[in-house]
Amino acid sequence: MGRGTLRLIYRLGIYCLISYLALCLLMFLFQRRLLYLPSRHPIPASGQEYGLRLWPQVNEHYLGYLGGAIQPEARGTVVVFHGNAGSARDRGYFAEALGELGFRVLLAEYPGYGARSGKPSQKALVEQAQHIIRQVKDHFPGPVFLWGESLGAGVVAAAAAETSDVDGLVLLTPWDSLTEVAQSLYWFLPVRLLIKDRYASSSYLANYQGPVAVVLAENDEIIPIHHGEKLFNSLQSPKKRWVFAGAGHNSWPANRNEKWWQEVMDFVTKPK
C-alpha cells in the first residue's frame, strides 16, 4: 500500500471522526427539540370540548384543564400527564372516560405547551407536577391518583417518588428509562453520555408502595413493549398489567365504553 493511499485513508478517517463528533454535538444541543413536541395556542375560550375548563386560573398561569365529576360527588381526583406531543386539551377523552366513572379529572399542562410559558425539560416538568399535586391536595378532598401517558409516565414516576400525597398510579405505554429507549434507537451514538433528561422510571419507583397499573401496547412502535415489561417487573408495590393486543403507541382503545378504564381504576382504588 503506497503512501498516497495511506494519506487518503488517514484523511478519510479524520473526516469521519469529525463528522461523528459533530453529530454527537448536534444531538447534545438539540435533543430536547427531538423529545418535546409541544402544540402552542392562545388562552382557550371557555366551553371547551368535553366540558373542560381552565384551572385554577383563566389566564396564562393555568395549570391544566378540569373536567369530570361534580366536585362533591367525586371518588377522588385523577391528574393526567400527557405524552410529549400536542397539549393537554388534546386529551379530553381521559376526562370523558374517567369522569363517567365518578372521578374529578385534571389534565395537567406542561411548561412551554399550550398557552403556558416556559421551556420543557425534566426538571421543569417534574417540579411542575409536584406543584400541581400540592395544589390538588389543597383544593379538593379525597384521594389523588396520577395517570401518565408515554412521556407523562416518566413525569409521574419522578413526581410520585418525591411525595406521599399520591394514592395510586396508572402508567400508559411507559418506559423503564428514557436513556435505554434512546440508546436502542440511536445505537450508533454514546447516548448514555449525551442525554440530559433521563426519566429513569424504574429507579424512581423502586420504593413506591402504592398500587401501580401498567398499560402496554403490544405493537408499540415508539416505546417497544419490552421497556414497559422491564418497568413492570421492577416494581415492588402492588401491581397489575394490561396489554392491548395488536395496538400501537397511539392506537390503543380510547373509547369511554371500553371496560379496561373501569378495571384499571378499580385496581388502583381498591382498599389497601
C-alpha positions as CSV (number, residue, x, y, z in Angstrom):
1,M,0.0,0.0,0.0
2,G,1.5,3.3,-1.1
3,R,2.0,6.5,0.9
4,G,-0.7,8.2,-1.2
5,T,-3.2,5.5,-0.3
6,L,-2.3,5.7,3.4
7,R,-2.7,9.5,3.4
8,L,-6.1,9.1,1.8
9,I,-7.2,6.6,4.4
10,Y,-5.9,8.8,7.2
11,R,-7.8,11.8,5.8
12,L,-11.0,9.8,5.4
13,G,-10.6,8.7,9.0
14,I,-10.2,12.2,10.2
15,Y,-13.2,13.4,8.2
16,C,-15.3,10.5,9.6
17,L,-14.2,11.3,13.2
18,I,-15.0,15.0,12.8
19,S,-18.4,14.2,11.2
20,Y,-19.2,11.8,14.1
21,L,-18.2,14.3,16.8
22,A,-20.3,16.9,15.0
23,L,-23.3,14.6,15.0
24,C,-22.8,14.0,18.7
25,L,-22.6,17.7,19.4
26,L,-25.8,18.3,17.4
27,M,-27.6,15.6,19.3
28,F,-26.5,17.0,22.6
29,L,-27.5,20.6,21.7
30,F,-30.9,19.8,20.1
31,Q,-32.0,16.7,21.9
32,R,-34.9,18.5,23.7
33,R,-36.3,19.6,20.4
34,L,-36.5,15.9,19.4
35,L,-38.1,14.9,22.7
36,Y,-40.6,17.7,23.4
37,L,-43.0,18.4,20.6
38,P,-45.5,20.9,22.0
39,S,-48.5,22.4,20.4
40,R,-48.8,26.1,21.1
41,H,-52.1,28.0,21.1
42,P,-53.6,31.1,22.7
43,I,-55.5,31.0,26.0
44,P,-58.6,28.9,25.1
45,A,-62.1,30.3,25.4
46,S,-64.5,28.7,27.8
47,G,-66.7,25.9,26.8
48,Q,-64.1,23.5,25.6
49,E,-64.9,20.2,24.1
50,Y,-65.6,17.5,26.7
51,G,-66.7,20.3,29.1
52,L,-63.1,21.2,30.1
53,R,-62.3,24.4,31.9
54,L,-59.0,26.1,32.8
55,W,-57.8,25.5,36.3
56,P,-57.1,27.2,38.7
57,Q,-56.8,30.5,36.7
58,V,-58.3,31.5,33.4
59,N,-55.0,33.1,32.1
60,E,-51.5,32.1,31.1
61,H,-50.9,30.8,34.7
62,Y,-53.4,28.0,34.4
63,L,-52.0,24.5,35.3
64,G,-54.4,22.4,33.3
65,Y,-58.0,21.7,32.3
66,L,-60.5,20.5,34.8
67,G,-63.3,18.1,33.8
68,G,-65.0,15.0,35.1
69,A,-67.3,14.5,38.0
70,I,-69.0,17.3,40.0
71,Q,-66.6,18.0,42.9
72,P,-68.7,17.0,45.9
73,E,-69.6,13.6,44.4
74,A,-66.1,12.7,43.1
75,R,-64.5,9.5,44.1
76,G,-61.2,11.3,44.0
77,T,-59.0,13.3,41.6
78,V,-57.1,11.8,38.7
79,V,-54.3,14.1,37.4
80,V,-53.4,13.1,33.8
81,F,-49.9,13.9,32.4
82,H,-49.9,13.6,28.7
83,G,-47.3,12.5,26.2
84,N,-44.5,14.5,24.5
85,A,-46.6,15.9,21.6
86,G,-49.6,18.1,21.4
87,S,-51.0,19.7,24.5
88,A,-53.4,18.8,27.4
89,R,-56.5,20.0,25.6
90,D,-55.9,17.2,23.0
91,R,-56.6,14.6,25.8
92,G,-60.2,15.4,26.6
93,Y,-61.1,11.7,26.2
94,F,-59.4,11.0,29.5
95,A,-61.7,13.4,31.2
96,E,-64.7,11.9,29.4
97,A,-63.9,8.3,30.3
98,L,-62.7,8.8,33.9
99,G,-65.4,11.4,34.6
100,E,-68.1,8.9,33.8
101,L,-66.5,6.6,36.4
102,G,-67.1,9.3,39.0
103,F,-63.7,10.9,39.2
104,R,-62.7,14.6,39.0
105,V,-60.1,14.8,36.2
106,L,-57.3,17.4,35.8
107,L,-55.5,17.3,32.5
108,A,-52.1,18.8,33.6
109,E,-50.3,21.1,31.1
110,Y,-46.5,21.3,30.8
111,P,-44.4,24.5,30.8
112,G,-43.9,25.5,27.1
113,Y,-47.1,23.6,26.0
114,G,-50.5,25.1,25.0
115,A,-50.6,28.7,26.2
116,R,-48.2,28.1,29.1
117,S,-44.8,29.9,29.3
118,G,-41.5,28.3,30.0
119,K,-39.3,25.6,28.3
120,P,-39.9,21.9,28.8
121,S,-37.2,19.8,30.5
122,Q,-37.3,17.0,33.0
123,K,-36.6,19.4,35.9
124,A,-39.3,21.8,34.8
125,L,-42.0,19.2,34.1
126,V,-41.3,17.2,37.4
127,E,-41.2,20.3,39.5
128,Q,-44.5,21.5,38.0
129,A,-46.1,18.1,38.5
130,Q,-45.1,18.2,42.2
131,H,-46.6,21.7,42.4
132,I,-49.8,20.5,40.8
133,I,-50.1,17.6,43.2
134,R,-49.9,20.0,46.1
135,Q,-52.5,22.4,44.6
136,V,-54.9,19.5,44.1
137,K,-54.5,18.3,47.6
138,D,-55.1,21.8,48.9
139,H,-58.2,22.4,46.7
140,F,-60.0,19.1,46.6
141,P,-61.0,16.4,49.1
142,G,-60.4,12.7,48.6
143,P,-57.6,10.6,47.2
144,V,-55.3,11.7,44.4
145,F,-54.3,9.3,41.5
146,L,-51.7,10.1,38.8
147,W,-52.1,8.9,35.3
148,G,-49.1,9.2,32.9
149,E,-49.2,8.6,29.2
150,S,-45.8,7.9,27.5
151,L,-43.6,10.8,28.5
152,G,-46.2,11.6,31.1
153,A,-45.5,8.2,32.7
154,G,-41.9,9.3,33.3
155,V,-43.1,12.5,34.8
156,V,-45.5,10.6,37.1
157,A,-42.8,8.2,38.2
158,A,-40.4,11.0,39.1
159,A,-43.1,13.1,40.9
160,A,-44.5,10.1,42.8
161,A,-41.1,9.2,44.2
162,E,-40.9,12.6,46.0
163,T,-44.3,12.7,47.6
164,S,-46.6,10.7,49.9
165,D,-49.7,12.5,48.6
166,V,-50.4,10.1,45.8
167,D,-52.7,7.1,46.3
168,G,-52.1,5.2,43.1
169,L,-50.5,5.3,39.6
170,V,-51.6,4.4,36.1
171,L,-48.7,4.2,33.6
172,L,-49.8,4.0,30.0
173,T,-47.2,3.0,27.4
174,P,-44.4,3.7,29.8
175,W,-40.6,3.0,29.6
176,D,-38.2,1.7,32.2
177,S,-35.7,4.5,31.3
178,L,-35.7,7.1,28.6
179,T,-31.9,6.6,28.4
180,E,-32.4,2.9,27.4
181,V,-35.1,3.7,24.9
182,A,-32.9,6.4,23.3
183,Q,-29.8,4.2,23.2
184,S,-31.7,1.5,21.4
185,L,-32.9,4.0,18.8
186,Y,-29.6,5.8,18.4
187,W,-27.4,2.7,18.9
188,F,-24.5,4.4,16.9
189,L,-24.2,7.3,19.4
190,P,-23.0,7.4,23.0
191,V,-26.5,8.3,24.3
192,R,-25.7,7.5,27.9
193,L,-23.1,10.2,27.9
194,L,-25.1,12.8,25.9
195,I,-28.6,12.6,27.3
196,K,-29.9,15.3,29.6
197,D,-33.4,14.2,30.6
198,R,-33.1,10.5,31.7
199,Y,-36.6,9.8,33.2
200,A,-35.3,6.7,34.9
201,S,-38.8,5.4,35.9
202,S,-37.7,2.0,37.3
203,S,-35.3,3.7,39.7
204,Y,-37.8,6.4,40.8
205,L,-40.4,3.8,41.7
206,A,-38.1,1.4,43.5
207,N,-39.5,2.4,46.9
208,Y,-43.0,3.4,45.9
209,Q,-45.6,1.5,47.9
210,G,-48.9,2.4,46.3
211,P,-50.8,0.3,43.6
212,V,-49.5,0.7,40.1
213,A,-51.4,-0.2,36.9
214,V,-49.2,-0.7,33.9
215,V,-51.0,-0.5,30.5
216,L,-49.0,-1.6,27.4
217,A,-49.5,-1.7,23.6
218,E,-48.4,-5.0,22.1
219,N,-47.1,-3.4,18.9
220,D,-45.8,-0.2,20.3
221,E,-43.5,1.3,17.6
222,I,-42.4,4.3,19.7
223,I,-41.6,2.6,23.1
224,P,-41.2,-1.1,22.4
225,I,-43.2,-3.1,24.8
226,H,-40.1,-4.8,26.4
227,H,-39.3,-1.4,28.1
228,G,-42.7,-1.4,29.7
229,E,-42.3,-5.0,30.7
230,K,-39.0,-4.2,32.4
231,L,-40.6,-1.4,34.3
232,F,-43.4,-3.7,35.4
233,N,-41.1,-6.4,36.5
234,S,-39.0,-4.0,38.6
235,L,-42.0,-2.7,40.7
236,Q,-42.1,-3.9,44.3
237,S,-45.5,-2.4,45.1
238,P,-49.0,-3.9,44.3
239,K,-49.1,-4.0,40.5
240,K,-51.2,-5.3,37.6
241,R,-50.6,-5.2,33.9
242,W,-52.9,-4.8,30.9
243,V,-51.7,-5.4,27.3
244,F,-53.7,-4.2,24.3
245,A,-53.2,-6.9,21.6
246,G,-52.2,-5.5,18.2
247,A,-52.3,-1.9,19.4
248,G,-49.6,0.7,18.6
249,H,-48.3,3.6,20.7
250,N,-51.1,5.9,19.6
251,S,-53.8,3.3,18.6
252,W,-54.8,1.9,22.0
253,P,-58.6,1.7,22.6
254,A,-59.6,5.1,24.0
255,N,-63.4,4.9,23.7
256,R,-65.0,5.7,27.0
257,N,-67.1,2.5,26.8
258,E,-64.0,0.2,26.9
259,K,-64.1,-2.0,30.0
260,W,-60.4,-1.5,30.8
261,W,-60.9,2.0,32.1
262,Q,-63.1,0.6,34.9
263,E,-60.7,-2.3,35.5
264,V,-57.7,-0.1,35.9
265,M,-59.4,2.4,38.3
266,D,-60.9,-0.4,40.3
267,F,-57.4,-1.8,40.8
268,V,-55.8,1.4,41.9
269,T,-58.7,2.4,44.2
270,K,-59.3,-0.9,45.9
271,P,-58.8,-0.9,49.7
272,K,-55.2,-1.4,50.8
